[in-house]
Amino acid sequence: MSERERAERAFRARFGEDAALLVRAPGRVNLIGEHTDYNDGFVLPIAIDREVWIALRPRPRADGRVLVRSLDYEAEAELDLTSPAHSDQGWAEYITGCAWALRQAGHELKGWEGVMGGNVPRGAGLSSSAAIELATLRAFAVVAGLDWAAKTMALLGQRVENAWVGVSCGIMDQLIVAAGQAGHALLIDCRSLEIAPAPLPAGVAVVVLDTSTRRGLVDSAYNERRRQCEEAAAFFGVQALRDVDLATFSAREAELDRTARKRARHVVTENARTVEAAQALRAGDVARFGRLMDASHASLRDDFEVSNEALDVIVEIARAQSGCLGARMTGAGFGGCAVALVQAQAAPAFIDGLVPAYHARTGLEPQVYVCRAAEGASVVDAPGKA
């Protein structure tokens, strides 16, 4: 049964009729450009064909309330749109936060009720939270008749994370989830929000490698890296490390303390790699792209220090498989997923070789997903609203 069918069936069971509307939003995997987004830099993600679905209907009574059942958490949450408030249900905070952000932006909302479920792994670095946010924003927008502008809604999703949930994330996750294009990676300028599509060449597969290790984001390490980057930018007298080029960094790196030097070196070199990687995709040069992925992982491991043993092991094993063009950790780090670019015809053998080798080294069972680049958040079965 597909995730869409699961949500539709559960809606009928809960509310006694078919859903009036369906919305969906994908997860994402970032091919290259890690910890550059909150430094106003460049990222190169794809939206993936693992999604959050919401089957819903407008609230039968105009009482200004929202009722959502989560299939994945086997729980329900209800909120009052006139006074969104924090609760002790972590998953529901994203829904309440979306209502709060939309109201803060001046939008008049209408109540709805629905069932939410999906197959974006939680805590794996594939942006399950952004998928929930953008699916929820889509639901609010279609029920209230709001115009959908992907960049605007992505910024609202980021505001939910920053100001409601308390994660100091950049714009990448919400923007790719909102604006993804099938068959393409998007080179995103995280300062201007300019988007430049880069087609994924035929004959290659994007393979996501879930290490089966997890780490929450609302803690000191992620926010610490962000503060370190801001301090390094202040040293160079610029708004963000995106404004420091390789020559400027090399000329003054000795003046920085060891930690600041390493953090800044990663961001400066990663921005350069990401722009080059988009050029490589457009040229169909997958070998060059793979080399840039490998260099990115080394920088994240050694300079930004956000890898862990499981990520390093799975990347090492991936690179040893026939047909692997490059591999790197992806996401915030300290667990979660890596991503590999693999020759498509070699993907089955790649997986067959990687899974037992990783288990033998770590005792963990990896989850492996061969992903397509998918469309961003959309309304389904609502003519004229998609």
C-alpha positions in Angstrom: 0.0 0.0 0.0 1.4 3.4 -0.9 1.7 6.2 1.6 -1.1 8.1 -0.2 -3.4 5.1 0.0 -2.6 4.6 3.7 -3.5 8.2 4.5 -6.7 8.0 2.4 -7.8 4.8 4.1 -7.0 6.1 7.6 -9.0 9.2 6.9 -12.1 7.2 5.9 -11.7 5.1 9.0 -11.4 8.2 11.3 -13.9 10.6 9.7 -16.3 8.3 7.9 -16.0 9.7 4.4 -13.4 10.2 1.7 -10.9 13.1 2.1 -11.8 16.2 0.2 -8.2 17.1 -0.4 -4.7 15.6 -0.5 -1.4 17.4 0.0 2.1 16.0 -0.1 5.6 17.2 0.5 8.9 15.4 -0.1 11.9 14.8 2.0 15.3 15.9 0.6 18.8 14.8 0.3 21.6 17.3 -0.1 24.1 16.2 -2.7 26.8 18.7 -1.7 27.0 22.0 0.2 26.7 21.2 3.9 26.6 23.7 6.7 26.8 26.5 4.1 23.1 27.5 4.1 23.2 29.4 7.4 26.4 31.0 6.1 24.5 32.6 3.2 26.3 30.1 0.8 25.4 27.6 -1.8 23.7 24.2 -1.5 22.8 21.5 -4.1 19.9 19.3 -2.9 17.2 17.3 -4.5 13.7 16.6 -3.3 13.3 12.9 -3.0 10.4 10.5 -3.7 9.8 9.8 0.0 7.0 11.9 1.2 4.6 13.1 3.9 0.9 13.0 2.9 -2.0 14.7 4.5 -5.6 13.6 3.6 -7.9 16.3 4.8 -11.2 18.2 4.7 -12.3 21.6 5.8 -13.6 21.6 9.3 -17.3 20.9 9.2 -17.9 23.5 11.9 -16.3 26.9 11.5 -14.9 26.8 15.0 -11.3 27.8 14.2 -9.8 24.5 15.1 -7.5 22.0 13.5 -7.6 18.2 14.3 -4.8 16.0 12.9 -4.2 12.3 13.4 -0.6 11.2 12.9 -0.3 7.6 11.6 3.5 7.5 12.4 3.1 8.6 16.0 -0.3 6.9 16.5 -1.6 10.1 18.2 -3.9 13.0 17.6 -3.5 16.7 18.2 -6.0 19.5 18.2 -5.2 23.2 18.1 -7.0 26.5 18.4 -6.1 28.7 15.5 -6.9 31.9 17.5 -4.3 31.1 20.1 -1.6 28.6 18.9 0.2 27.3 22.0 3.1 24.9 22.6 2.3 21.3 23.7 4.2 18.3 24.9 3.6 16.4 21.6 6.8 17.0 19.6 5.4 16.1 16.2 2.4 18.5 16.7 4.7 21.4 17.3 5.4 21.6 13.6 1.7 21.9 12.8 1.0 24.4 15.5 4.1 26.3 14.5 2.8 26.6 10.9 -0.4 28.1 12.1 1.5 30.5 14.3 3.8 31.6 11.4 1.0 32.1 9.0 -0.9 34.2 11.5 2.2 36.2 12.2 2.5 36.9 8.5 -1.0 38.3 8.5 -2.9 35.4 6.9 -6.5 34.5 7.9 -6.8 30.8 8.5 -9.6 28.3 8.4 -9.9 25.1 10.4 -9.4 21.6 8.9 -9.1 18.0 10.0 -7.0 15.3 8.5 -4.7 12.3 8.7 -1.0 12.6 8.2 1.5 9.9 7.4 4.6 9.3 5.3 7.8 7.4 4.7 10.5 10.1 5.2 12.7 8.5 7.9 12.8 10.6 11.1 16.0 11.8 12.4 18.0 10.6 9.4 18.9 14.0 7.9 16.4 13.7 5.1 14.3 16.7 6.4 11.3 14.9 7.7 10.5 18.0 9.7 10.6 20.3 6.6 8.3 17.8 4.8 5.8 18.0 7.7 6.0 21.8 7.7 5.5 22.3 3.9 2.8 19.7 3.8 1.0 21.5 6.6 1.5 24.9 5.0 0.1 23.4 1.8 -2.9 22.2 3.8 -3.6 25.5 5.5 -3.1 27.4 2.1 -5.5 25.2 0.1 -8.2 25.3 2.8 -8.0 29.1 3.3 -7.5 29.8 -0.4 -4.1 31.4 0.1 -1.8 32.0 -2.8 1.1 29.5 -2.9 4.6 31.0 -3.5 7.2 28.4 -2.8 9.9 30.8 -1.6 7.6 32.7 0.7 6.2 29.5 2.2 9.7 28.1 2.6 10.7 31.2 4.6 7.6 30.6 6.8 8.7 27.0 7.3 12.2 28.2 8.3 10.6 30.6 10.8 8.7 27.7 12.3 12.0 25.9 12.9 13.9 29.0 14.2 11.3 30.8 16.3 8.8 28.1 17.3 10.8 24.8 17.5 14.1 26.4 18.4 16.4 25.0 15.7 18.8 27.5 14.1 18.5 26.0 10.6 19.1 27.8 7.3 16.7 27.9 4.4 17.9 24.9 2.4 15.5 22.2 3.7 12.3 24.2 3.4 13.2 25.7 0.0 14.0 22.4 -1.7 11.0 20.8 -0.2 8.8 23.6 -1.4 10.4 24.2 -4.8 12.0 20.8 -5.9 11.9 19.9 -9.6 11.6 16.3 -10.9 14.8 15.1 -12.4 16.9 18.0 -11.2 19.1 19.1 -8.3 18.7 22.8 -7.4 21.7 25.1 -6.9 20.3 27.4 -4.2 21.9 30.7 -3.3 20.9 30.9 0.3 21.3 34.7 0.5 19.3 35.7 -2.6 17.2 32.5 -2.7 18.0 32.3 -6.4 17.5 28.8 -7.8 19.3 27.3 -10.7 18.3 23.8 -11.8 21.0 21.3 -12.7 19.8 18.1 -14.4 20.8 14.7 -13.0 22.5 12.9 -15.9 21.0 9.7 -17.2 22.6 6.5 -16.0 23.4 7.6 -12.5 21.4 6.8 -9.3 21.3 8.8 -6.0 21.6 6.3 -3.2 20.8 7.4 0.4 22.6 5.3 3.0 21.0 5.5 6.5 23.5 4.5 9.1 20.8 3.7 11.6 22.4 6.1 14.0 20.4 9.2 15.2 21.0 12.5 16.8 18.6 15.3 17.7 19.2 18.8 16.3 18.0 20.9 19.2 21.1 20.8 21.2 24.5 22.5 21.6 26.6 21.1 18.8 24.6 22.5 15.8 24.1 25.9 17.3 27.7 25.9 18.4 28.9 25.5 14.8 26.7 28.3 13.7 28.1 30.6 16.4 31.7 29.7 15.4 30.9 30.6 11.8 29.4 33.9 12.8 32.5 34.7 14.9 34.8 33.8 11.9 32.8 36.1 9.6 33.1 38.9 12.1 36.9 38.4 12.1 36.9 38.9 8.3 34.6 41.9 8.6 31.9 40.4 6.4 28.2 39.6 6.8 28.7 35.9 6.4 31.5 33.4 5.4 30.0 33.2 2.0 31.7 36.6 1.4 35.2 35.1 2.0 36.9 33.7 -1.0 39.8 31.1 -1.0 42.5 33.7 -1.6 41.3 35.9 1.3 41.0 33.0 3.6 44.5 31.7 2.8 46.0 35.1 3.3 44.6 35.5 6.9 43.9 32.0 8.2 47.0 32.0 10.4 45.5 34.8 12.4 42.5 32.7 13.4 42.6 30.2 16.4 42.7 26.6 15.4 38.9 25.9 15.7 37.8 29.0 13.9 40.3 28.3 11.1 39.0 24.8 10.6 35.3 25.9 10.6 35.9 28.7 8.2 38.0 26.6 5.9 35.2 24.1 5.5 32.6 26.7 4.7 34.8 28.6 2.2 36.0 25.5 0.4 32.5 23.9 0.5 30.9 26.9 -1.2 33.5 26.6 -4.0 32.9 22.8 -4.3 29.2 23.3 -4.5 29.3 25.8 -7.4 31.7 23.6 -9.2 29.5 20.5 -8.6 26.5 22.2 -10.3 28.7 23.0 -13.3 29.8 19.4 -13.4 26.2 18.1 -13.4 25.3 20.5 -16.3 28.3 19.2 -18.2 27.4 15.5 -17.4 30.8 15.1 -15.7 29.7 12.6 -13.0 33.3 11.6 -12.3 34.2 15.2 -11.4 31.1 15.4 -9.3 32.0 12.3 -7.4 35.5 13.6 -6.6 33.9 16.8 -5.1 31.6 14.7 -3.0 34.6 12.8 -1.6 36.4 16.1 -0.8 33.3 17.4 0.9 33.1 14.5 3.3 36.8 14.9 4.2 36.2 18.5 5.0 33.1 17.8 7.1 35.0 15.1 9.0 38.3 16.9 9.6 37.5 20.7 9.5 33.8 21.0 10.5 34.0 17.9 12.7 30.4 16.8 12.3 30.8 13.3 11.1 30.8 10.2 13.3 32.3 6.7 13.1 29.2 5.2 11.5 29.1 7.8 8.8 32.8 7.5 8.1 32.5 3.7 7.9 29.6 3.7 5.5 31.2 6.3 3.2 34.4 4.2 3.2 32.5 1.0 2.3 30.4 2.8 -0.3 33.5 4.1 -2.1 34.9 0.6 -2.2 31.9 -0.8 -4.2 32.1 -1.1 -8.0 30.2 1.7 -9.7 30.4 4.2 -6.9 31.4 7.6 -8.2 31.5 9.4 -4.9 30.1 9.4 -1.4 29.7 11.8 1.6 27.8 12.3 4.8 24.7 14.5 4.3 22.6 16.5 6.7 23.7 18.1 10.0 25.9 15.2 10.9 26.8 13.1 14.0 24.6 10.3 12.6 21.9 10.0 10.1 22.6 9.5 6.4 25.3 9.5 3.8 24.6 9.8 0.1 26.4 8.2 -2.8 26.3 8.8 -6.6 26.3 5.4 -8.3 26.2 4.2 -11.9 22.6 3.1 -12.2 23.3 -0.4 -13.6 25.6 -1.0 -10.7 23.1 0.0 -8.0 21.8 -3.5 -7.1 25.4 -4.9 -6.7 26.4 -1.7 -4.8 23.7 -2.3 -2.3 24.3 -6.1 -2.0 28.0 -5.4 -1.2 27.5 -2.5 1.1 24.8 -3.8 3.5 26.7 -6.9 4.8 30.0 -5.1 4.9 28.5 -2.3 7.0 26.8 -4.7 9.4 30.1 -6.6 9.8 32.0 -3.4 10.7 29.3 -1.8 13.0 26.8 -4.4 14.0 24.1 -2.1 12.6 21.6 -2.7 9.8 21.7 0.1 7.3 18.6 1.3 5.4 19.3 2.0 1.7 17.1 4.1 -0.6 17.6 4.5 -4.3 16.0 7.9 -4.8 14.6 9.9 -7.7 14.6 13.7 -7.8 10.9 14.7 -7.1 8.6 17.6 -7.3 8.2 19.9 -4.4 5.2 20.3 -2.1 1.9 20.1 -4.0 -1.9 19.7 -3.8 -3.3 16.5 -5.3 -6.8 16.0 -6.5 -7.7 19.6 -6.1 -8.3 21.1 -9.6 -7.0 24.6 -10.1 -5.1 24.6 -6.7 -1.9 22.7 -7.5 
